[in-house]
């Protein structure tokens, strides 16, 4: 084929090339590229300008984290000029570690690393591949001037020994990526070791605490945990221990969840009903009762008065929660527990020895590892047995596989018809006529619609996978997020890249066959072999991935401009009657979804590497996109977003593994191109050395991975490269209590949250304060129910909630009760209740419950960041805003009080 193409002696070969380079086809493709270019860059530039001018004026949108962070974690102040934000991207890495945490710093370092990789490979790839493709194609194809410029940059028109340059590119690309990984691996290792010695880490209890799971029934005591840890022979130091307690028997977590949901529902009804305090609606709001409340009397439509019903339900649930907390004691242990040492080095040594030990006999099959932070733990999964986890993992993996398979069908349809509208014209004649009449307009639509639909198609996927992985038994949220990243990446590579590209390529070739009719297509089919057809199809589908990569710039600008939060906040405030709680949450920093962002950048890098030799222009586009994202995400992590759960950079190893897989996939694509055009199209014996020369590449990659495991990975997980067996205290731990106090603190900090979580109270706008007594007093005459927490004719109103003292934590030696205030409220562990103001009038409306009234000026997260329900959701356990146990100032000086808030007892 190549020989005749060179001499111009094969009409069938020229006809085949004409079919692939159809003038109408390339016109639409070129228009789609130009449309994507103009659309993404023009709209992105507009959003960037919007951000520059709105940022100084809307601090609650563009700098919520800066407003609420404590002095240690607050970023530098920025000037109010439109470009004043650029100063944020010049902050050095050591300072960023203290300000935004190691997870955020590792994320930015990874982003900079792949940006630098693409800058280097862009220089080499474009300087080598583009000239070879342009010059070589001109020599081979006599109608070269009729081919679209973008297709001239692909290797489909060159043959023979020119592909030695592609083999060289494979080696250069792999060497560049491995060098940058090695360089950054060393830096991340230094950051990890510095993190292990930081004040935040050494002063926390979890840093010297071990999590034990699958404890046998005979050892489910505090003493049994100590014996298991001692059996590892890693230390002769006795740990403080606490066995887990069963909170599931009474359904305590579910009761708290129902209580919180009922409070939020009541707030919504009150917000809508009291929207205009001077003109209340004639009818009170109605709702359907819970399915659990079958004895509630309803109207003909099965509804009840919403305010009365929810008020009564909240009080009932509160009584049940307090009763359940008092019922939990040491008689019902779980199969998990915690062991805490005086020194961090000892805990790391024990964890390291148990990880490397191949025998589980000495520790009775118990799993021993460093404990996550308490708020990082997925408590419902800790008691899960190995058999249950294996069973769930099997079924959840099956569901994910089925979901992947189900997505293949719509993915094929979008790849076939959205990647090139001319394919749709082959099966829809009227559309084909319109397509031929308006190639420019449909080219623009193709460049914008196709990538947008493909992106929106998978928008719900992370939430689905996250739920399945939670059900599978991950012990912590951070481990779940790492698994989520790897699952999403595998899904996107298989479905979005491999399946999409292959089917788009196959159909593109089929389109040429269908469109040729009696033009000698079958002669062309006989001349080409499958590898050549697949390679040419991939070269053509690369135009789609160019438009897809360009639209990433638009998503980056949308992120920075906070377009969706800005629109949603405005819409909610104007039309949705938001509750005070919702208004406060709207001003809180946003949680940074590491799994979603990591998957996006890994997939973008994989696409760029795989199509680097098929369409070299994708390299500078990817480098530009990643460079912009480095700037934007540096600002966002300092001023807009926060890390909800700090893992200390634990994502790094998983990221490197996926990047190594990306270069392996890229080498496979290069081998396909070389085999199709460099070897298969000419004398295979003469040019077969090109493929043989690529054989060492995967082995070199495997050797590099072994080197990383051998010299880096063990040091990444523990405080020293080879923790020694020790019976001494090792590293001194700052502020570490000893004796019984340590055991008490361990029991409190690592007790199930259901045992001590403060119950949320309804929040109402202060403008309706004078109506609360009238609106809520009706609930004292609500229906009596059978089977409720009351007995006989005794009403729940008579329950003394001030005497209900919930269990705060537990151990074998003592039951720890939380101190209650005079009004019966539960105090937050660690000092202070974390609420806003306690001042103002207090009125007993309905016994056993309270309502907080919030003024307009106080509906800001900065005023409520110390309250547990907001601190836990928008600041982990409070590291970003200052932990209560770290504060030396009174609660009033910490900004936890506000004299604008009045709390009503109900």
C-alpha positions in Angstrom: 0.0 0.0 0.0 2.8 2.4 1.0 4.9 1.6 -2.1 2.0 2.3 -4.5 1.0 5.4 -2.5 4.5 6.8 -2.9 4.6 6.2 -6.7 1.0 7.3 -7.2 0.3 4.0 -8.9 -2.7 2.9 -6.9 -6.0 4.5 -7.5 -7.7 2.3 -4.8 -5.2 3.5 -2.2 -5.7 7.2 -3.2 -9.5 6.6 -3.1 -9.2 5.1 0.3 -7.3 8.1 1.5 -9.8 10.4 -0.1 -12.6 8.6 1.8 -10.8 9.1 5.1 -10.0 12.8 4.3 -13.5 13.6 3.0 -13.7 17.3 2.3 -17.1 17.8 3.9 -16.0 15.7 6.9 -12.9 17.7 7.5 -14.8 21.0 7.1 -17.2 20.1 9.9 -14.3 18.9 12.0 -12.3 22.0 11.5 -15.3 24.2 12.3 -15.9 22.2 15.5 -12.3 22.8 16.6 -12.5 26.5 15.9 -15.9 26.6 17.7 -14.5 24.8 20.7 -11.5 27.1 20.7 -13.5 30.3 20.6 -16.2 29.1 23.0 -13.9 27.8 25.7 -11.4 30.6 25.6 -13.9 33.5 25.1 -16.3 32.3 27.8 -13.4 31.4 30.1 -11.9 34.9 29.6 -15.3 36.4 30.4 -15.7 34.4 33.6 -12.1 35.3 34.6 -12.9 39.0 34.2 -16.1 38.5 36.3 -14.1 36.9 39.0 -11.5 39.7 39.0 -14.1 42.4 39.5 -16.5 40.5 41.9 -13.8 39.0 44.2 -13.2 42.2 46.2 -16.9 42.8 46.6 -18.2 39.3 47.6 -15.9 38.0 50.3 -18.5 35.4 51.4 -18.3 33.8 47.9 -14.7 34.3 46.9 -12.9 34.2 50.3 -15.1 32.3 52.9 -12.1 30.3 54.2 -10.0 33.5 54.7 -12.9 35.0 56.8 -13.3 32.0 59.1 -9.8 30.4 59.5 -7.9 31.1 62.6 -4.6 33.1 62.6 -2.4 30.1 61.9 -4.4 28.9 58.9 -5.6 32.2 57.5 -4.1 33.2 54.2 -2.4 36.5 53.5 -4.6 39.5 52.9 -5.1 40.5 49.3 -5.4 43.8 47.7 -8.8 44.9 46.4 -7.6 45.6 42.9 -9.0 43.3 40.2 -5.7 41.5 39.8 -4.8 41.6 43.5 -5.5 37.8 43.8 -2.4 37.0 41.8 -0.3 37.5 44.9 -1.9 34.3 46.3 -0.2 32.1 43.7 3.3 33.3 44.8 3.1 31.8 48.3 5.9 29.3 48.9 5.2 25.6 49.6 6.5 25.6 53.3 4.1 28.4 54.1 1.2 26.7 52.3 1.7 23.5 54.4 0.8 25.5 57.6 -2.0 27.4 55.9 -3.9 24.8 53.9 -2.6 21.4 55.1 -0.5 18.7 53.5 -3.2 17.2 51.4 -3.8 20.5 49.6 0.0 21.0 49.1 0.4 17.5 47.7 -2.5 18.2 45.3 -0.8 21.4 44.1 2.5 19.6 43.8 1.0 16.8 41.7 -0.8 19.4 39.5 2.5 21.3 39.0 4.3 18.0 38.2 2.0 17.0 35.4 2.0 20.5 34.1 5.8 20.5 34.0 5.7 17.0 32.3 3.5 18.3 29.5 5.6 21.4 29.0 8.7 19.2 28.5 7.0 16.6 26.3 5.3 19.5 24.3 8.7 20.9 23.4 10.1 17.5 22.3 6.9 16.1 20.8 5.9 19.0 18.7 9.5 19.7 17.6 10.0 16.2 16.4 6.6 14.7 15.4 4.9 17.7 13.7 7.8 18.3 11.1 8.0 14.5 10.4 4.3 14.3 9.8 4.1 17.4 7.6 7.2 16.6 5.5 6.5 12.8 5.2 2.9 13.2 4.3 3.7 15.7 1.5 6.1 13.2 0.0 3.6 10.3 0.1 0.2 11.8 -0.8 -0.1 13.6 -4.1 -3.4 15.4 -3.1 -1.9 16.5 0.2 -3.0 20.1 -0.2 -6.7 19.0 0.0 -6.3 17.6 3.4 -7.3 19.7 6.5 -4.5 21.2 8.4 -5.3 19.3 11.6 -5.2 15.9 9.8 -1.8 16.8 8.3 -0.4 16.9 11.8 -1.4 13.2 12.3 0.8 10.2 11.3 -1.8 8.6 9.0 0.0 9.9 5.8 3.5 8.8 6.6 5.1 5.3 6.3 8.2 3.4 7.0 11.4 4.2 8.9 10.2 7.7 9.8 8.5 6.0 12.8 11.8 5.5 14.5 11.1 9.0 15.7 7.9 7.8 17.4 9.9 5.0 19.1 12.3 7.7 20.4 9.4 9.7 21.7 8.1 6.7 23.6 11.5 6.5 25.4 11.7 10.2 26.0 8.2 10.5 27.3 8.7 7.6 29.7 12.1 9.0 30.9 10.6 12.5 31.4 7.6 11.2 33.5 9.8 8.9 35.6 12.3 11.7 36.3 9.5 14.1 37.4 7.9 11.3 39.6 11.3 10.5 41.2 12.0 14.2 41.8 8.6 14.9 43.4 8.6 11.6 45.3 11.6 12.8 47.3 9.9 16.1 48.0 6.7 14.5 49.1 8.6 12.1 51.3 10.3 15.2 53.0 6.9 16.8 53.4 5.4 13.6 54.9 8.3 13.3 57.4 7.9 17.0 58.4 4.2 16.4 58.8 4.9 13.5 61.2 6.9 16.0 63.3 4.6 19.0 63.1 2.9 20.4 66.1 -0.6 19.6 64.7 0.3 15.9 64.3 2.3 15.4 67.5 -0.2 17.2 69.7 -3.1 15.0 68.4 -4.2 11.8 70.0 -4.7 9.8 66.8 -1.0 10.1 65.9 0.0 7.7 68.7 -3.2 5.6 68.6 -3.8 2.2 66.9 -7.0 0.9 65.5 -7.7 -2.8 66.0 -10.3 -4.6 64.1 -11.7 -8.2 64.0 -11.0 -8.7 67.7 -12.2 -12.2 68.7 -15.0 -12.5 71.3 -12.7 -13.6 74.1 -10.5 -10.6 73.8 -13.1 -7.9 73.5 -12.1 -6.0 76.6 -9.7 -3.2 77.4 -7.3 -5.8 78.8 -7.7 -8.0 75.8 -6.6 -5.2 73.5 -3.4 -4.6 75.5 -2.6 -8.3 75.4 -3.0 -8.5 71.6 -0.7 -5.4 71.1 1.9 -6.9 73.5 1.9 -10.2 71.6 3.5 -8.4 68.6 6.8 -8.0 70.5 7.2 -4.5 69.0 7.4 -2.8 72.4 7.1 -3.6 76.1 5.3 -0.3 76.7 1.7 -0.8 77.9 -0.9 1.2 75.9 -4.1 2.8 77.2 -7.0 1.0 75.6 -10.7 1.4 74.9 -13.0 -1.3 73.4 -15.8 -0.2 71.1 -19.4 -0.4 72.3 -22.4 -1.5 70.4 -24.7 1.5 69.6 -26.6 -0.4 66.9 -28.8 -2.4 69.2 -30.7 0.7 70.1 -30.4 2.2 66.7 -28.8 5.3 68.1 -27.1 6.6 64.9 -30.4 6.2 63.1 -32.3 8.0 65.8 -29.9 10.9 65.7 -30.1 11.1 61.9 -33.9 11.1 62.1 -33.8 13.8 64.7 -31.6 16.0 62.6 -33.7 15.5 59.6 -36.9 16.4 61.5 -35.2 19.6 62.8 -34.3 20.6 59.3 -37.8 19.9 58.1 -39.3 22.0 60.9 -36.9 24.8 60.1 -38.1 24.8 56.4 -41.8 24.9 57.3 -41.2 27.7 59.9 -39.1 29.7 57.4 -41.8 29.5 54.8 -44.7 30.0 57.2 -43.0 33.0 59.0 -41.5 34.5 55.8 -43.7 37.6 56.4 -44.3 37.9 60.2 -46.8 40.7 59.6 -49.0 38.6 57.2 -49.1 35.0 58.2 -50.7 32.5 55.7 -54.3 31.6 56.5 -53.5 27.9 56.6 -50.8 26.3 58.5 -48.4 24.0 56.5 -49.3 20.3 56.2 -47.0 17.3 55.8 -47.3 13.5 55.6 -46.1 11.8 58.8 -43.3 9.3 59.0 -44.1 5.7 58.1 -43.0 4.8 61.6 -45.8 7.0 63.1 -48.7 4.8 62.0 -50.9 5.8 65.0 -50.9 9.6 64.1 -54.4 10.9 63.2 -54.4 12.4 59.7 -56.9 14.3 57.5 -58.5 12.8 54.5 -55.4 13.3 52.4 -53.2 11.6 54.9 -51.5 14.8 56.2 -51.1 16.5 59.5 -50.2 19.9 60.8 -46.4 20.0 59.9 -45.3 22.3 62.7 -47.2 20.5 65.4 -46.2 17.0 64.2 -42.5 17.8 63.7 -42.3 19.5 67.1 -43.8 16.5 68.8 -41.6 14.1 66.8 -38.4 16.0 67.7 -39.2 15.8 71.4 -40.0 12.1 71.1 -36.8 11.3 69.2 -34.8 13.4 71.8 -36.2 11.3 74.6 -35.4 8.1 72.8 -31.8 9.2 72.1 -31.2 10.2 75.8 -32.7 6.9 76.9 -30.5 4.9 74.5 -27.4 6.7 75.6 -28.1 5.9 79.2 -28.5 2.2 78.3 -25.1 1.7 76.6 -22.4 0.3 78.9 -19.5 -2.1 79.0 -21.7 -5.2 78.7 -22.0 -5.1 74.9 -18.5 -4.7 73.3 -17.7 -4.6 69.6 -15.0 -6.3 67.6 -12.9 -3.1 67.3 -11.0 -1.0 69.8 -8.2 1.5 70.2 -4.8 1.4 71.8 -2.8 4.6 72.6 0.9 4.9 73.5 2.8 7.7 75.2 5.0 8.2 72.1 4.3 8.4 68.4 7.4 6.3 67.5 6.1 3.4 69.6 2.7 3.4 67.9 4.3 3.6 64.4 6.7 0.8 65.3 3.9 -1.5 66.4 1.9 -0.7 63.3 4.9 -1.2 61.0 5.8 -4.6 62.6 2.2 -5.8 62.3 2.0 -4.7 58.6 5.2 -6.5 57.7 4.4 -9.6 59.7 3.1 -12.5 57.6 1.7 -14.4 60.5 -1.6 -13.4 62.2 -1.4 -16.2 64.7 0.3 -14.2 67.4 -2.3 -11.4 67.2 -5.2 -13.8 66.8 -6.1 -12.6 63.3 -6.6 -9.0 64.5 -5.9 -6.2 62.0 -3.7 -3.5 63.6 -3.0 -0.2 61.9 -2.5 3.5 62.7 -5.9 5.0 63.7 -7.5 7.6 61.5 -8.7 10.8 63.0 -11.9 10.3 64.9 -14.0 12.4 62.5 -12.4 10.5 59.6 -13.7 7.1 60.7 -16.7 5.5 59.1 -18.0 4.1 62.3 -20.7 1.9 60.8 -18.0 -0.1 59.1 -15.7 -0.8 62.0 -17.6 -3.8 63.4 -17.9 -5.4 59.9 -16.5 -8.9 59.8 -14.1 -10.0 57.1 -16.7 -12.4 55.6 -19.3 -9.6 55.4 -16.8 -7.2 53.9 -15.7 -9.8 51.3 -19.3 -10.4 50.4 -20.2 -6.7 50.1 -17.0 -6.0 48.2 -17.9 -8.7 45.7 -21.4 -7.5 45.2 -20.5 -3.8 45.1 -17.7 -4.5 42.6 -20.2 -6.4 40.6 -22.6 -3.4 40.6 -19.8 -1.2 39.5 -18.9 -3.5 36.7 -22.5 -3.7 35.6 -22.7 0.1 35.8 -19.6 0.2 33.6 -21.2 -2.2 31.2 -24.5 -0.4 31.1 -22.7 2.9 30.3 -21.0 1.2 27.3 -24.3 1.4 25.2 -25.0 5.2 25.6 -21.2 5.7 25.4 -21.1 4.0 22.0 -24.1 6.1 20.8 -22.4 9.3 21.9 -19.1 8.3 20.5 -20.6 7.3 17.1 -22.9 10.2 16.6 -21.8 13.1 18.8 -18.1 12.9 17.9 -19.0 13.4 14.2 -22.4 14.6 13.1 -21.8 13.3 9.6 -22.3 9.8 11.1 -25.8 10.7 12.1 -26.4 11.9 8.5 -25.7 8.4 7.2 -28.8 7.0 9.0 -30.9 10.2 8.8 -31.2 11.5 5.3 -33.0 14.8 6.1 -30.4 15.6 8.7 -27.7 14.9 6.1 -29.1 17.4 3.7 -29.3 20.1 6.5 -25.7 19.2 7.5 -24.5 19.7 4.0 -26.3 23.0 3.7 -25.0 24.4 6.9 -21.5 22.8 7.7 -20.3 25.9 9.6 -23.3 26.0 12.0 -23.3 22.2 12.7 -19.5 22.3 13.1 -19.9 24.9 15.8 -22.6 22.8 17.5 -20.4 19.7 17.3 -17.5 21.5 19.0 -19.6 22.7 21.9 -22.3 20.1 22.4 -20.4 16.9 22.1 -17.9 17.4 24.9 -20.5 19.1 27.1 -22.9 16.2 26.8 -20.1 13.7 27.5 -19.2 15.6 30.7 -22.7 16.0 32.0 -23.4 12.3 31.2 -21.2 11.3 34.1 -21.9 14.1 36.6 -23.7 11.7 39.1 -21.1 9.0 38.9 -18.9 10.0 41.8 -21.9 10.1 44.2 -23.0 6.6 43.1 -19.5 5.1 43.5 -19.0 6.8 46.8 -22.1 5.2 48.2 -21.1 1.8 47.0 -17.6 2.1 48.5 -19.0 3.2 51.8 -21.2 0.1 51.8 -18.1 -2.0 50.9 -16.5 -1.5 54.3 -13.8 1.2 54.1 -12.7 2.1 57.6 -12.2 5.8 56.9 -13.4 8.5 54.6 -9.9 9.3 53.3 -9.3 5.6 52.3 -12.7 5.6 50.6 -11.8 8.7 48.7 -8.6 7.1 47.5 -10.5 4.0 46.3 -13.0 6.3 44.7 -10.3 8.0 42.7 -8.9 4.7 41.4 -12.4 3.4 40.6 -13.4 6.6 38.7 -10.1 6.6 36.8 -10.6 3.0 35.7 -14.1 3.7 34.7 -13.2 6.8 32.7 -10.2 5.2 31.0 -12.2 2.2 30.0 -15.5 3.8 29.0 -14.6 7.4 28.0 -11.3 6.7 26.4 -11.0 3.1 25.2 -14.6 2.3 24.3 -15.4 5.8 23.1 -12.3 6.1 20.9 -12.4 2.6 19.5 -16.1 2.7 18.5 -15.8 6.2 17.2 -12.9 5.0 15.1 -14.7 1.9 13.9 -17.8 3.8 12.9 -15.8 6.5 11.2 -14.3 3.8 9.0 -17.7 2.2 8.5 -19.0 5.7 7.5 -16.4 5.9 4.8 -17.5 2.5 3.6 -21.1 3.4 3.5 -20.4 6.8 1.9 -18.3 5.3 -0.9 -21.0 3.2 -2.5 -19.5 2.1 -5.9 -16.2 4.1 -5.7 -14.0 1.1 -5.2 -14.2 0.9 -1.4 -13.8 -2.9 -1.3 -10.5 -2.6 -3.1 -9.4 -0.1 -0.5 -10.6 -2.4 2.3 -8.4 -5.2 0.8 -5.4 -2.9 0.7 -5.6 -1.8 4.4 -5.2 -4.1 7.4 -7.1 -3.7 10.8 -4.3 -1.9 12.6 -4.1 0.7 9.9 -7.9 1.2 9.9 -7.9 1.5 13.7 -5.0 3.9 13.7 -6.5 6.1 11.0 -9.8 6.2 13.0 -8.0 7.2 16.1 -6.2 10.0 14.2 -9.6 11.3 13.1 -11.3 11.0 16.5 -8.5 13.0 18.0 -10.3 16.1 16.9 -13.0 15.3 19.4 -10.5 15.0 22.2 -9.0 18.3 21.2 -12.4 20.0 21.7 -12.9 18.0 25.0 -9.5 19.2 26.3 -10.2 22.8 25.3 -13.5 22.8 27.2 -11.5 21.9 30.3 -10.4 25.5 30.3 -14.0 26.5 30.6 -14.6 24.3 33.6 -11.5 25.7 35.3 -12.8 29.3 34.8 -16.2 28.2 36.0 -14.6 26.8 39.2 -12.7 30.0 39.9 -15.5 32.4 39.2 -17.8 30.3 41.5 -20.5 30.7 38.9 -22.8 27.9 40.2 -22.5 28.9 43.9 -23.2 32.5 42.9 -26.3 31.6 40.9 -27.6 29.0 43.4 -27.1 31.3 46.4 -29.0 34.2 44.6 -31.8 31.8 43.5 -32.2 30.3 47.0 -32.2 33.6 48.8 -34.8 35.1 46.5 -37.1 32.2 45.8 -36.6 29.3 48.2 -37.3 30.7 51.7 -34.0 29.5 53.1 -33.7 28.8 56.8 -31.1 30.6 59.0 -29.1 27.3 59.0 -29.1 27.2 55.2 -28.1 30.8 55.0 -25.2 30.2 57.4 -24.1 27.2 55.4 -24.1 29.2 52.2 -21.4 31.4 53.6 -19.2 28.5 54.8 -16.1 27.4 52.9 -16.6 24.6 50.4 -15.3 21.1 50.9 -12.6 20.3 48.3 -13.5 17.1 46.5 -10.1 15.6 46.0 -11.3 12.4 44.4 -13.2 14.2 41.7 -10.4 16.7 40.9 -7.7 14.0 41.0 -9.7 11.9 38.5 -10.2 14.9 36.2 -6.5 15.7 36.1 -5.4 12.1 35.8 -7.8 11.5 33.0 -6.8 14.7 31.2 -3.1 13.7 31.5 -3.9 10.2 30.2 -5.8 11.6 27.2 -3.0 14.0 26.4 -0.3 11.3 26.6 -2.3 8.7 24.5 -3.1 11.2 21.7 0.3 12.9 21.9 1.6 11.1 18.8 -1.7 10.9 17.1 -2.4 14.6 17.3 0.6 16.4 18.8 -1.2 19.7 19.1 -3.0 18.2 22.1 0.2 18.5 24.1 0.4 22.3 24.3 -3.4 22.5 24.9 -3.1 20.1 27.9 0.0 22.0 29.2 -1.9 25.3 29.0 -5.0 23.9 30.8 -2.9 22.4 33.6 -0.9 25.6 33.9 -4.1 27.6 34.4 -5.4 25.1 36.9 -2.3 25.4 39.0 -3.0 29.1 39.4 -6.7 28.8 40.0 -6.5 25.9 42.4 -3.8 27.6 44.4 -6.1 30.5 45.0 -9.2 28.3 45.7 -7.4 26.1 48.3 -6.3 29.2 50.2 -9.4 31.3 50.0 -12.5 29.3 49.0 -12.2 25.6 49.8 -10.9 23.5 52.7 -9.8 20.0 53.3 -12.5 18.4 55.4 -10.4 15.4 56.5 -6.6 15.7 56.4 -4.8 12.5 55.4 -1.3 13.9 55.4 -0.7 13.4 51.6 -1.8 9.7 51.6 -3.1 10.1 48.0 0.4 10.3 46.5 1.2 6.6 45.9 -2.1 6.0 44.2 -1.6 9.0 41.9 1.8 7.8 40.9 0.5 4.3 40.1 -2.2 5.8 37.8 0.3 8.1 36.1 2.6 5.1 35.4 -0.4 3.2 33.9 -1.0 6.3 31.7 2.5 6.1 30.2 2.0 2.4 29.7 -1.2 3.0 27.8 0.5 5.8 25.8 3.3 3.3 24.8 0.6 0.9 23.6 -0.8 3.5 21.3 2.6 4.4 19.9 3.2 0.6 19.3 -0.1 0.5 17.4 0.9 3.5 15.2 4.4 2.0 14.6 2.9 -1.4 13.8 0.3 -0.1 11.5 2.3 2.5 9.5 5.9 1.8 10.2 5.9 -2.0 10.0 2.7 -3.3 8.6 2.7 -1.0 5.6 6.1 -2.0 4.4 8.6 -4.9 4.7 7.9 -6.2 8.2 11.2 -8.0 8.3 13.1 -4.9 7.5 11.3 -2.6 9.9 10.2 -5.0 12.6 13.1 -3.7 14.7 11.0 -0.7 15.6 8.5 -2.8 17.5 11.3 -4.9 19.1 12.9 -1.7 20.2 9.8 -0.9 22.3 9.8 -4.2 24.2 12.0 -3.0 27.0 9.7 0.0 27.8 7.2 -1.9 30.1 10.1 -3.7 31.9 11.8 -0.4 32.6 8.6 0.9 34.0 8.2 -2.1 36.2 11.8 -1.7 37.4 11.1 1.9 38.2 8.0 1.0 40.2 10.0 -1.6 42.2 12.6 1.1 43.0 9.8 3.4 44.3 8.4 0.6 46.5 11.8 -0.4 47.8 13.2 3.1 48.7 10.2 5.3 49.3 6.9 3.7 50.1 7.7 2.3 53.6 9.1 5.7 54.6 6.0 7.4 53.4 3.7 5.6 55.9 5.7 5.9 59.1 7.7 8.3 61.1 11.0 6.7 60.4 12.3 4.5 57.5 12.6 1.4 59.7 11.0 1.9 63.1 13.0 0.0 65.7 11.6 -2.2 68.4 11.5 0.1 71.4 10.5 0.1 75.0 11.3 3.7 75.5 9.1 6.7 75.0 10.9 7.6 71.7 9.8 11.0 70.4 8.4 13.2 73.1 4.7 14.0 72.6 3.8 17.6 73.3 1.1 18.1 75.9 0.5 14.4 76.4 -1.3 13.5 79.6 -0.6 10.2 81.4 -2.2 7.7 83.6 -6.0 7.5 84.0 -6.4 10.9 82.3 -5.0 9.4 79.0 -7.4 6.5 79.2 -10.3 8.9 79.8 -9.3 11.1 76.9 -8.9 8.1 74.6 -12.4 6.9 75.5 -13.8 10.3 74.9 -12.0 11.1 71.6 -12.5 7.6 70.1 -16.0 7.0 71.3 -18.8 6.6 68.7 -20.1 10.1 67.8 -23.6 8.9 68.5 -22.7 8.7 72.2 -21.8 12.4 72.6 -22.9 14.3 69.5 -24.7 17.4 70.4 -28.3 17.4 69.0 -29.1 20.3 66.7 -31.8 22.7 67.6 -34.2 24.5 65.3 -33.0 27.9 64.1 -35.6 30.6 63.3 -35.1 34.2 62.0 -35.1 36.8 64.8 -37.8 38.8 63.0 -40.3 36.1 63.9 -39.3 35.9 67.6 -42.5 37.5 68.9 -44.6 34.9 67.1 -42.8 31.8 68.3 -44.7 31.4 71.5 -48.0 31.6 69.6 -47.0 29.4 66.6 -45.3 26.6 68.7 -47.6 26.6 71.7 -50.2 24.6 69.8 -47.8 21.6 69.8 -48.6 21.1 73.5 -52.0 19.9 72.5 -50.9 17.4 69.8 -52.3 14.0 69.5 -51.5 11.3 72.1 -49.9 8.2 70.6 -49.8 4.6 71.5 -46.4 3.0 71.6 -44.5 6.2 72.1 -41.8 6.8 74.7 -44.5 7.7 77.2 -46.4 5.2 79.2 -50.1 5.1 79.9 -51.6 8.6 79.9 -48.3 10.3 80.7 -47.5 12.9 78.1 -44.0 13.5 76.8 -44.4 17.1 78.0 -43.7 15.9 81.6 -40.3 14.3 80.8 -37.5 16.0 82.6 -34.9 16.5 79.9 -32.6 18.3 82.3 -32.2 15.1 84.2 -31.5 13.1 81.0 -27.7 12.8 81.0 -26.3 11.3 77.8 -23.3 9.1 77.9 -20.3 10.9 76.5 -17.8 8.1 76.3 -16.9 4.8 77.8 -14.2 2.4 78.9 -14.0 -0.6 81.2 -13.1 1.4 84.1 -15.7 4.1 84.1 -18.7 5.6 82.3 -18.1 9.2 81.4 -21.0 11.6 81.5 -21.0 14.9 79.8 -21.6 18.0 81.9 -25.0 19.6 81.3 -25.9 23.2 81.6 -28.8 24.3 83.7 -31.2 24.2 80.8 -30.4 20.6 80.0 -28.2 21.3 77.0 -25.3 18.9 76.2 -21.8 20.5 76.5 -19.2 19.9 73.8 -16.2 17.8 74.9 -13.0 19.8 75.2 -14.5 22.8 76.9 -17.2 25.2 75.8 -20.4 24.3 74.0 -19.3 25.9 70.8 -22.6 27.7 70.4 -23.3 31.3 69.6 -24.7 33.5 72.3 -26.3 32.2 75.5 -27.5 35.7 76.4 -30.9 37.1 75.7 -34.4 36.2 77.0 -35.3 32.6 77.6 -38.9 31.4 77.5 -40.1 27.9 78.4 -42.4 27.2 75.4 -42.5 23.4 75.2 -40.4 21.4 77.8 -37.5 19.4 76.5 -36.7 21.4 73.4 -35.3 24.8 72.4 -35.3 27.1 69.5 -32.5 29.5 68.5 -33.4 32.8 66.9 -30.8 34.4 64.7 -30.6 38.0 63.6 -29.9 39.0 60.0 -26.4 40.2 60.8 -25.5 36.8 62.4 -26.3 34.6 59.4 -22.7 34.2 58.6 -20.6 31.1 59.1 -17.8 33.1 60.8 -20.1 33.7 63.8 -21.1 30.0 64.1 -17.8 28.2 63.2 -17.4 27.1 66.8 -20.7 25.4 67.0 -20.2 21.6 66.7 -22.8 21.0 63.9 -21.1 23.6 61.7 -17.5 22.9 62.8 -17.8 19.1 62.1 -19.3 19.7 58.6 -17.1 22.6 57.4 -13.9 22.2 59.3 -13.2 18.5 60.2 -12.7 18.5 64.0 -11.9 22.2 63.9 -8.3 22.3 62.7 -8.9 25.1 60.2 -10.8 27.3 62.6 -8.9 26.4 65.8 -9.7 23.4 68.0 -11.2 24.0 71.4 -8.5 22.1 73.2 -5.8 24.2 71.5 -7.3 27.5 72.5 -5.9 29.3 75.5 -8.4 32.1 75.5 -11.9 32.2 76.9 -14.9 31.3 74.7 -15.8 34.9 74.4 -12.4 35.9 73.0 -12.6 33.0 70.5 -15.6 34.6 68.9 -17.9 31.8 69.9 -20.4 34.1 71.6 -22.8 36.5 69.9 -25.1 38.7 71.8 -27.4 38.8 68.7 -28.7 35.3 69.3 -31.5 34.3 71.6 -32.2 30.7 72.6 -35.8 29.8 73.5 -36.5 26.7 75.6 -39.5 24.8 74.3 
